[in-house]
Amino acid sequence: MYRFDNALFTFPVTRKHFFSDKVYQLFLFSDEFIMTDNQTKKAKYEIKLNMTTTLNWIVNDKKIQAFEIPYNNKMKAFNASPNKLQLLREMIAGRVFYSGIQNFYEIQMKVGQGMIGEVYRAVSQNGEYVAIKKCDKQKLASLQGGIPQLIQELQLLQQLQHINILKLKEVYCDQQFYYIVTEFVDGKTLHTELLSRTTGLSITQTLRIMFQILNALIYIHQKGVMHRDINPHNIMISENIKLIDFGLARKIKNQLIFPTAGTPGYMAPEIINYKQEKPYDEKADIYSLGCMLYKMLSGENLFHRQKNIFQENKEGIFELRKNPQHLEYNSSKMDQLFILLTHMLENDPNERPNAQFCKFLLKEIENNNQQIDKLIRKQQIMKPIYLVTDETPLERTPLSFTSNNKGKSSDTLIKSDDITTQGNKRLSKIAIKNV
């Protein structure tokens, strides 16, 4: 039997019949709603709040008059107070599919185009701007795992409520399309922004973006979710920075569906070289974020050979180079950011800082702390690595610059002539070598 005192919301609904109407009481619970005419008996109607359920709203004069549900191969309608039905719609939004999107939104203009559909700006009945992603069911079905992947994304987004994550509002469907309604972000992607910034972003701009994306990652990682596709295309720049596109996101404990996933050039080595006996976790997002941080600071891709990006990413061979045209090329903050980069881009995920510690370190850099390497060592995140300069080829000074070395764990020598300061010496280019 149901614990009716646990109901989140309840109100009467009417099923209209030819001779006489039938009144039921609707009870909304956390994972379903039921309709019953007798609380001592099993409910006649049980509607699960998941993506297997579709509700059709019947609207007249811009007010919801009733809803329909499939029952025994028929559509059954239930009438109720428009105010109660509107509240029900809001309380279960994003958890089930709705139909009849034209009753609630007016399309204004197309703002984007994807492989499986278009994105439109629309306005709701109360004047709120939203984005509607219109996905072609036939095209989705032709892709391996297309529809299950969409459902997975919707289920995850419905659980995530954070100012730096694109908010899912409602999901509609008809015979041809899925319609995903989200908040409208009046801005552009980080990718678009970087196209016009060949020398990278300012440190202030970079920190603003990094702090907010890390806030989003801290939130999802605490919920046991990893994004798996952090890259400039999936960052929206507006009043608030937004992390978007959770199509590849997974629960950290559930990697069996498409374990090798992501965008070449931004994939962590443990993902791109996935082995079932070595499951990965949220530290993969930190590596991807490191690739993106390098792009913001230098204006260049970490893995930049156009014909071989995937292979280059797979082998983990890269160079960290400051852009001499960057206005803050010589700043101590830039030096400290590059030190942090080397840790975020560690081959071994256990030696990367987590999102919370990355945020702490960025705050220290913002406050002009020039001892980031020591802070990281204090946390015992990684083993000592050594810098060798041209002037003192046999002198080893711990500075913790490194790159992936094809999965080997060893000390790394970094031949350096342009990345950071060591005493009064200005070093300039970093080239990674193994010893």
C-alpha positions in Angstrom: 0.0 0.0 0.0 1.0 3.6 -0.5 2.1 6.0 2.2 -0.3 8.7 1.2 1.2 11.1 3.8 4.4 11.0 1.8 2.7 12.5 -1.3 4.3 15.7 -2.6 1.1 17.0 -4.1 -2.5 15.8 -4.3 -5.7 17.0 -6.0 -8.9 15.6 -7.5 -9.2 14.7 -11.2 -12.3 13.7 -13.2 -12.6 11.0 -15.8 -15.5 11.9 -18.0 -17.9 9.2 -19.1 -20.9 9.2 -21.3 -23.4 8.6 -18.5 -21.6 9.6 -15.4 -18.2 11.1 -14.5 -15.7 9.3 -12.2 -13.7 11.3 -9.7 -10.2 10.1 -8.6 -7.6 11.6 -6.2 -4.2 12.1 -7.8 -1.2 11.6 -5.5 2.3 12.7 -6.7 5.2 10.8 -5.2 8.9 11.1 -5.9 9.0 8.5 -8.6 5.4 8.2 -9.8 1.9 9.6 -9.6 -1.2 7.5 -9.0 -4.9 8.0 -9.3 -7.3 6.2 -7.0 -10.9 6.3 -5.9 -10.2 4.4 -2.7 -7.1 4.8 -0.6 -7.6 1.3 0.9 -7.3 -0.4 -2.4 -4.6 -0.6 -5.1 -4.6 2.4 -7.3 -6.2 2.0 -10.7 -3.7 4.2 -12.5 0.0 4.3 -11.9 2.2 6.5 -14.0 6.0 6.2 -13.6 8.1 9.3 -13.7 10.6 8.3 -16.3 11.4 8.5 -20.0 9.0 5.6 -20.9 6.0 7.8 -20.0 4.4 10.4 -22.3 1.7 12.8 -21.2 -0.4 14.8 -23.6 -1.7 18.1 -22.2 -5.1 19.3 -23.5 -5.0 23.1 -23.7 -7.9 25.5 -24.3 -7.5 29.3 -24.3 -3.9 29.0 -23.2 -4.9 27.0 -20.0 -4.4 23.3 -19.4 -7.8 21.7 -19.0 -6.8 18.0 -18.9 -4.0 15.5 -19.5 -4.1 12.2 -21.4 -2.2 9.0 -20.6 -2.0 5.8 -22.6 -3.9 3.0 -20.9 -4.7 -0.4 -22.4 -3.9 0.8 -25.9 -6.2 3.9 -25.5 -5.6 7.5 -24.5 -7.6 8.3 -21.4 -8.2 12.0 -20.4 -8.5 13.4 -16.9 -9.8 16.9 -16.2 -8.8 19.1 -13.3 -8.3 22.7 -12.2 -6.0 24.5 -14.7 -4.0 25.8 -11.8 -3.5 22.3 -10.3 -2.6 20.9 -13.7 -0.1 23.7 -14.4 1.6 23.0 -11.1 1.8 19.3 -11.9 3.4 20.1 -15.2 6.0 22.2 -13.5 6.7 19.6 -10.8 7.3 16.7 -13.2 9.0 18.7 -16.0 11.9 17.0 -17.6 11.1 13.6 -16.0 8.6 12.4 -18.6 7.9 13.3 -22.2 5.1 15.7 -23.0 3.4 16.1 -26.3 1.8 19.3 -27.8 4.8 21.6 -27.6 3.1 24.1 -29.9 0.6 24.8 -27.0 3.3 26.2 -24.8 6.1 27.7 -27.0 6.3 30.0 -30.0 9.4 29.4 -32.2 11.2 32.7 -33.0 14.4 31.9 -34.9 16.9 29.2 -35.7 20.1 29.7 -33.7 22.0 26.5 -34.4 22.4 23.3 -36.6 23.6 19.9 -35.6 24.0 16.5 -37.1 20.6 15.3 -35.8 18.6 18.5 -35.8 18.3 22.2 -35.2 18.3 24.5 -32.2 15.7 27.3 -32.0 15.1 30.3 -29.8 11.5 30.3 -28.6 9.3 32.2 -26.2 7.0 30.6 -23.6 3.5 31.7 -22.7 4.8 33.8 -19.9 7.4 35.6 -22.1 10.5 33.6 -21.1 13.1 32.9 -23.7 14.1 29.2 -24.1 16.2 27.1 -26.4 14.5 24.2 -28.1 16.7 21.4 -29.6 14.7 19.6 -32.2 16.1 16.0 -32.7 15.1 13.9 -35.7 14.1 10.4 -34.3 15.0 8.7 -37.6 18.5 10.2 -37.7 19.0 9.4 -34.0 17.9 5.7 -34.5 20.5 5.4 -37.4 23.3 6.2 -35.0 24.8 3.5 -32.8 23.2 4.0 -29.4 21.6 7.3 -30.5 18.3 7.1 -28.7 19.6 5.4 -25.5 22.4 8.0 -25.4 19.8 10.9 -25.6 17.7 9.3 -22.9 20.8 8.9 -20.7 21.7 12.6 -21.2 18.1 13.7 -20.3 18.0 11.6 -17.2 21.3 13.0 -16.0 20.4 16.6 -16.8 17.2 16.3 -14.9 19.2 15.5 -11.8 21.6 18.3 -12.2 20.6 21.8 -10.9 23.5 24.2 -10.9 24.0 27.8 -12.1 26.9 26.7 -14.3 25.1 23.8 -15.9 22.6 24.3 -18.7 19.2 23.8 -17.2 16.8 21.3 -18.7 13.2 22.6 -18.5 11.0 20.1 -20.4 11.1 17.4 -23.0 8.4 16.9 -25.7 8.0 14.4 -28.5 5.8 13.6 -31.4 6.0 10.9 -34.1 9.0 12.5 -35.8 10.9 14.5 -33.3 12.2 15.0 -29.8 12.1 18.5 -28.5 14.5 19.3 -25.7 13.6 22.6 -23.9 16.4 24.3 -22.0 17.2 27.7 -20.7 18.3 30.1 -23.4 21.9 31.3 -23.0 22.5 34.6 -24.8 26.2 34.2 -25.5 28.7 32.2 -27.6 30.8 29.1 -27.1 34.3 29.3 -25.8 35.4 27.8 -29.2 33.9 30.8 -31.0 35.6 33.2 -28.6 39.0 31.6 -29.1 38.7 31.7 -32.9 39.1 35.5 -32.6 41.8 35.3 -29.9 44.8 33.8 -31.6 47.1 34.6 -28.6 44.7 33.2 -26.1 42.5 34.9 -23.4 43.7 37.2 -20.7 44.5 35.6 -17.3 41.5 37.4 -15.8 39.2 36.0 -18.5 40.7 32.6 -18.1 40.3 32.5 -14.4 36.7 33.6 -14.6 35.9 30.7 -17.0 38.0 28.2 -15.0 36.4 29.0 -11.6 32.9 28.5 -12.9 33.6 25.4 -14.9 35.3 23.9 -11.8 32.2 24.8 -9.7 30.2 22.8 -12.2 32.7 19.9 -12.1 32.9 19.9 -8.3 29.1 19.6 -8.2 28.7 16.8 -10.8 31.7 14.8 -9.4 30.1 15.0 -5.9 27.0 13.5 -7.5 29.0 10.6 -9.0 28.9 12.0 -12.6 31.7 12.6 -15.0 31.2 14.7 -18.1 33.8 13.0 -20.4 33.6 15.7 -23.1 35.1 18.9 -21.6 36.2 21.1 -24.6 35.6 24.7 -25.8 32.6 23.7 -27.9 30.8 22.6 -24.7 31.4 25.8 -22.8 28.9 28.7 -23.2 30.1 32.2 -22.3 27.4 34.5 -21.0 26.7 36.3 -17.8 27.3 32.9 -16.2 29.6 30.4 -17.8 27.6 27.2 -18.7 28.8 23.6 -19.1 26.6 22.0 -21.8 26.2 18.8 -23.8 26.0 15.9 -21.4 25.6 13.4 -24.2 28.7 11.5 -23.2 28.3 12.0 -19.4 28.0 8.9 -17.3 27.8 7.8 -13.7 31.3 7.1 -12.6 30.4 3.6 -11.7 28.8 2.9 -15.1 31.3 3.0 -17.9 30.3 0.0 -19.9 28.3 1.9 -22.5 30.8 3.5 -24.9 33.8 3.5 -22.5 36.0 5.2 -25.1 34.3 8.5 -25.6 35.2 12.1 -26.0 36.7 14.7 -28.4 40.1 13.9 -29.9 42.6 16.4 -28.6 40.8 16.6 -25.2 40.6 13.0 -24.1 42.4 11.7 -21.0 44.9 8.9 -21.7 42.9 6.4 -19.5 39.9 6.9 -21.7 41.6 6.9 -25.1 43.6 3.8 -24.1 40.7 2.2 -22.2 41.1 -1.2 -20.7 38.3 -2.9 -18.9 40.5 -4.0 -16.0 41.5 -0.3 -15.4 38.3 1.7 -15.0 38.6 5.4 -14.9 36.9 8.1 -12.9 36.2 11.9 -12.7 40.0 12.7 -12.9 39.5 12.2 -16.7 37.6 15.5 -16.7 40.6 17.2 -15.1 42.9 16.2 -17.9 40.4 17.5 -20.5 40.1 20.7 -18.6 43.9 21.0 -18.6 43.9 20.7 -22.4 41.3 23.5 -22.5 43.2 25.6 -20.1 46.3 25.4 -22.3 44.2 26.5 -25.3 42.9 29.5 -23.3 46.4 30.5 -22.2 48.2 30.0 -25.5 45.6 30.2 -28.3 46.9 26.8 -29.5 45.7 23.2 -29.2 47.7 21.0 -27.0 47.6 18.3 -29.7 47.9 20.2 -32.9 48.9 17.9 -35.8 45.7 18.2 -37.8 46.1 14.7 -39.5 47.2 13.0 -36.4 45.4 14.5 -33.4 43.8 11.3 -32.3 47.2 9.4 -32.4 49.0 12.3 -30.8 46.4 12.4 -28.0 46.5 8.6 -27.7 50.3 8.6 -27.2 50.2 11.7 -25.0 53.0 13.5 -26.7 52.8 17.2 -26.3 54.8 20.4 -25.7 53.8 23.1 -23.3 54.8 26.5 -24.7 53.9 30.0 -23.6 52.8 32.2 -26.5 55.4 35.1 -26.7 52.7 37.3 -28.2 50.5 37.0 -25.2 50.4 40.3 -23.3 51.0 38.6 -20.0 53.7 36.3 -21.3 56.2 37.3 -18.6 53.8 37.4 -15.7 54.3 35.3 -12.6 50.7 34.3 -12.7 51.3 32.8 -16.2 54.2 30.8 -14.8 52.1 29.4 -12.0 49.3 28.5 -14.3 51.7 26.5 -16.5 52.9 24.7 -13.3 49.3 23.8 -12.5 48.9 22.6 -16.1 51.7 20.1 -15.8 49.8 18.5 -12.9 46.4 18.5 -14.5 48.0 16.8 -17.6 49.6 14.0 -15.6 49.4 10.6 -17.3 48.5 8.9 -14.1 45.1 10.1 -13.0 46.0 9.5 -9.3 48.6 12.2 -9.6 46.2 14.8 -10.9 44.5 17.3 -8.5 40.8 16.9 -8.2 38.4 19.7 -9.1 38.2 21.1 -5.6 41.9 21.3 -5.3 42.3 22.9 -8.7 39.9 25.6 -7.7 41.9 26.2 -4.5 45.1 26.4 -6.5 43.6 28.8 -9.0 42.5 31.1 -6.1 46.1 31.0 -4.8 47.4 32.0 -8.3 44.8 34.8 -8.5 46.1 36.0 -5.2 49.7 36.0 -6.5 50.9 33.0 -4.6 54.1 31.9 -6.4 54.5 28.6 -4.6 51.9 26.5 -6.4 54.3 23.6 -6.9 55.0 23.4 -3.2 51.3 23.5 -2.4 50.8 20.5 -4.7 53.7 18.6 -3.3 52.4 19.2 0.2 49.2 17.4 -0.9 51.4 14.6 -2.2 49.6 14.6 -5.5 52.7 13.6 -7.5 56.3 12.4 -7.3 59.2 14.9 -7.7 60.2 15.6 -11.3 63.2 17.6 -12.3 64.1 20.6 -14.5 67.4 20.6 -16.3 68.7 23.9 -17.7 71.2 24.4 -20.5 73.5 26.2 -18.1 73.5 23.5 -15.4 72.8 20.2 -17.2 73.6 18.0 -14.2 71.9 20.1 -11.6 68.4 18.8 -10.7 65.9 21.3 -9.4 62.4 20.1 -8.6 59.9 22.1 -10.6 57.3 19.5 -11.6 57.0 20.1 -15.3 56.0 17.0 -17.1 54.0 15.3 -19.9 52.5 12.0 -20.4 55.2 9.4 -21.2 53.2 6.6 -22.8 52.1 5.2 -19.5 55.6 4.9 -18.0 56.2 6.1 -14.5 59.6 7.7 -14.3 61.4 10.9 -13.6 61.2 13.3 -16.5 63.8 15.7 -17.7 62.5 18.9 -19.2 64.8 20.9 -21.4 63.6 24.3 -20.9 64.3 27.7 -22.4 61.0 29.6 -22.2 58.2 28.8 -19.6 58.9 30.0 -16.1 61.5 31.5 -13.8 64.1 29.7 -11.9 65.8 32.1 -9.6 66.7 35.2 -11.7 66.8 33.2 -14.9 64.1 33.5 -17.5 63.5 30.1 -19.2 62.0 30.0 -22.6 60.5 26.9 -24.4 59.5 23.7 -22.8 60.3 20.5 -24.7 59.5 17.2 -23.0 62.0 14.4 -23.0 62.0 11.0 -21.2 65.1 9.7 -19.4 
